[in-house]
Structures are given as C-alpha cells and as structure tokens.
C-alpha cells in the first residue's frame, strides 16, 4: 500500500487524511522531517500559508521538502499549499518553497467574494465538473514552460496546475466527497498518471 504524508502544522490536514484513507492508502500526518522518510507522496493542505510556512521553518521542514520537490517527488498543494509551492508569490513576506515554476497571488479574489463554490471543469478528471470550494483562495497569475494549467474559471483565471509529479489546486478538494482529484494524485504517485 502506498504511503502518503500530509503536512500537519496547521490547516485542513485531518480532512485530507480521512479522504485518503477512503482510497485505501496509508495516510499519515507529518509534523517533523523524519516523518517524511519512506513516504511515496506528500500533501500540503490549505490553511494559513504564513502560519504553515513559519511552522515548517521552525520544524526544519523547508529544506527537506525542497529537496523532495527537486528530485521529482509527488507533492500536491491545496489552497495555502499551492501558495507555498509556488516560486513567486504576490503579497508574501516569507521565502516560498519554490517547488513549482508559477506566480501565485494570495487572497486573490478580494474581500467581498473571498469564498465561493463553483462547478469547475477539470479535463484531466473528466465529467462531471468538480464542486470546487474556494476559501480566501489564491489564483495562478503566470506559469513557466514546464507547467500545465489543469483548470480555469470561466474568466480564464488558472486555478489548478501540474508540473511533473507536482499538482497545485487553489481550492479545497478535501472538503467534498469527490475523490477524483486525490485519485488523480495517487495515479501520479503510482506512476500511472
Ligand atoms: N488565504 C490563505 C492564505 O493566504 C489561504 C486560504 C486557504 O488555504 N483556504 O494562506
């Protein structure tokens, strides 16, 4: 059985773990670097990116996760996790992980509409559209050549991307009952995606 770790400094890690367990993989919270040993994939959850970033630094997780990303390890970041994975972030005062070659804007949808839900077309998981929950979400401003945008809002804004074995989602798939995006990530982990 594949082993997936979920960074458990802060945010929606419990929900990711519960959802992964429904897919019959072993899922563990990761709080310190040695808990990364022996994993097949890693999820960086949504929450508050500054808090997660600060705690990752405090628990010496920044460099180990950067090293994993560099060697092509499967990592999926959701919402705050997507912010942390980007190379360049607008509205950020900490050093990003820089795992994916993209520019991300934090709290990008502004105050009035900072949370919304929408039916999102994501061609790589097929039909029907995914019920995407955006909570004070970021969006993707620009991507480098090696990055594919997996989904866009109707106005063209990118909200999901993939680079090699890494996936970034601006929304919270762990807050729905739809397992397709976690399955998509597990296919990457298993070398099938
Ligand atoms: N607005 C949060 C941040 O900047 C992200 C929100 C979330 O993960 N739902 O970190």
Boltz pocket constraint, residues with backbone or C-beta under 6 A from the ligand:
constraints:
  - pocket:
      binder: B
      contacts: [[A, 45], [A, 46], [A, 47], [A, 48], [A, 49], [A, 50], [A, 78], [A, 79], [A, 80], [A, 81], [A, 83], [A, 106], [A, 107], [A, 135], [A, 136], [A, 137], [A, 138]]
      max_distance: 6.0
